[in-house]
Amino acid sequence: MKEMSHRVSKAPKSAIRELFDLALGRSDVISLGIGQPDFQTPEPVIQGNINALKKNITMYAPTRGVPELLQQLENKLIKVNKIKSKWNENIMVTNGGSQAITLAYASIFNPGDELVICSPNFVSYLYCGLFFGIKVVEAERNEDFSPNIEKIKNSITDKTKAVLINSPNNPTGHALRLNELHELVDVIIENDLYLITDEVYENYIYEGLKHTSPASLNGMFERTITVNAMSKLFSATGFRLGYVVASKEIIDLMEKFHQYTVAGTNHAAQYGFIEALKMDTKFFDKIWKSFDKRRLFVYDRLQELGFETVKPLGAFYIMPSTKNFNMTGDEFSREIMKEQAVAVVPGSIFGKFSNHMIRISYATKMEKLKEAMDRIEKFVKSF
Ligand SMILES: Cc1ncc(COP(=O)(O)O)c(C=O)c1O
C-alpha cells in the first residue's frame, strides 16, 4: 500500500486517551484528567434541543448557523465581551471551540507560515499547525505562567502570521492581566500580525480578575479571530457547539472551508444553544463559587505536599512541577496511575517546556478531589 498522510501520522495519539486506556477495567480510578465541568447541563438548554427535534428540525442547518442563534450571539458579544459585530457578517457557529480553532487556521495561514504561542499551551494548537503545514513556535512562559513578552518578540520572524492566546488558559490556569494583554496587543500591532484568541474559559476566572476580549480593544477587531464555545460555560461539551467572530473577509473564507468540510453544525442542538444564551448568567454564580473552592483546596494541598505550584487564576486546571520528586511528568503520571489509580496528564503533551510538570483538572466533585489528594499524598510520601 502507498504511504498515508505524513502530516496526520506525525501527530501522536492523544496522551489523555492513553491514560484512559491505562485506567480501563479499573473501577478504583479517580480521574483528574478530564477537561469538562462536572455539573449538569442546564434544563432549558436540554429542552431547547428536544423541542427542536420534536418540531422535526432534523435537516441541514444554514451553513453559518441559525439566524436567531447568530443574533443572540451578537447580543452576547456586545453585552459580555464589548465586541461590536454583525450577526450576518462577523459570526459563524462551529462544531465546538475545536472547529473554531481549525477554521482560524484554515482561513489565515498558508503552508510555511509561522504561528507564535506561549508554551505550555492547549495541545490542539500544536497539531492543527502540523495538519495545515504551519510552523508553531513556542515562546516559553515566565515562571508564573504569564507570557514572556521578550521571548514572544524574539520568536517573530518575517514568516510569522499570527499569535494565538488562550486566556484563561488550559493547561496552566493563567489568566491574562490587562497590562499583559496590552503588551501583547502592542507587539501584534507593531508587527502587523493576526491574533487568534481562544476564550472558551472566559467565565472561569478568579482572584478578582476580569476577562477582556482583545477584539474589543482599539484597532483590534479587524485583526482578531475570537474563538468561543458553549462547552465549558454550560457544561455541554457533547453539544459540540462553538463560534468564531472575525472580520467579514475572514468569515467569508471560513464559510467556504466549513461548507466543504462539515456542511454546518447540528441543527437541533443550536436551539439548545439559543436557550442557553437566553439564560440569566447568574445561574453560573454557584458553580463559579464551587470551582473557586476546589481551586484553592487543590492549590493548598499541593503546596503542603511539597509541589512547586503556581496559583491558578483561571480555567479549572493547575500545573504543578514534579521536579521536587525527581520525576518527569510522564513518569509521575504513569506511576501514580499504577500505584494509586489517579489519572493526571503529563505536561509533555502541552509543549516542549513542560516535561517536568503534570496537569490536574479540578473539575471534579469535592469528595473525589479530597480522596485524590489523599492518594497523591500517599504516593509522594512513599519515596
Ligand atoms: C483551550 C481550549 N480550547 C478549545 C477547547 C475545545 O472546546 P470544545 O469542546 O468546545 O471543542 C478546549 C477543550 O478542552 C480547550 O481547553
Ligand as a Chemical Component Dictionary entry (heavy atoms), coordinates in Angstrom:
data_LIG
# 
_chem_comp.id                   LIG 
_chem_comp.type                 NON-POLYMER 
_chem_comp.pdbx_formal_charge   0 
_chem_comp.three_letter_code    LIG 
# 
loop_
_chem_comp_atom.comp_id 
_chem_comp_atom.atom_id 
_chem_comp_atom.alt_atom_id 
_chem_comp_atom.type_symbol 
_chem_comp_atom.charge 
_chem_comp_atom.model_Cartn_x 
_chem_comp_atom.model_Cartn_y 
_chem_comp_atom.model_Cartn_z 
_chem_comp_atom.pdbx_ordinal 
LIG C1 C1 C 0 -8.357  25.945 25.448 1  
LIG C2 C2 C 0 -9.380  25.110 24.796 2  
LIG N1 N1 N 0 -9.867  25.488 23.619 3  
LIG C3 C3 C 0 -10.784 24.752 22.970 4  
LIG C4 C4 C 0 -11.252 23.573 23.501 5  
LIG C5 C5 C 0 -12.236 22.769 22.731 6  
LIG O1 O1 O 0 -13.518 23.076 23.117 7  
LIG P1 P1 P 0 -14.748 22.280 22.507 8  
LIG O2 O2 O 0 -15.019 21.129 23.406 9  
LIG O3 O3 O 0 -15.844 23.304 22.527 10 
LIG O4 O4 O 0 -14.401 21.867 21.135 11 
LIG C6 C6 C 0 -10.777 23.131 24.735 12 
LIG C7 C7 C 0 -11.244 21.867 25.317 13 
LIG O5 O5 O 0 -10.754 21.341 26.272 14 
LIG C8 C8 C 0 -9.823  23.924 25.406 15 
LIG O6 O6 O 0 -9.320  23.559 26.591 16 
# 
loop_
_chem_comp_bond.comp_id 
_chem_comp_bond.atom_id_1 
_chem_comp_bond.atom_id_2 
_chem_comp_bond.value_order 
_chem_comp_bond.pdbx_ordinal 
LIG C1 C2 SING 1  
LIG C2 N1 SING 2  
LIG C2 C8 DOUB 3  
LIG N1 C3 DOUB 4  
LIG C3 C4 SING 5  
LIG C4 C5 SING 6  
LIG C4 C6 DOUB 7  
LIG C5 O1 SING 8  
LIG O1 P1 SING 9  
LIG P1 O2 DOUB 10 
LIG P1 O3 SING 11 
LIG P1 O4 SING 12 
LIG C6 C7 SING 13 
LIG C6 C8 SING 14 
LIG C7 O5 DOUB 15 
LIG C8 O6 SING 16 
# 
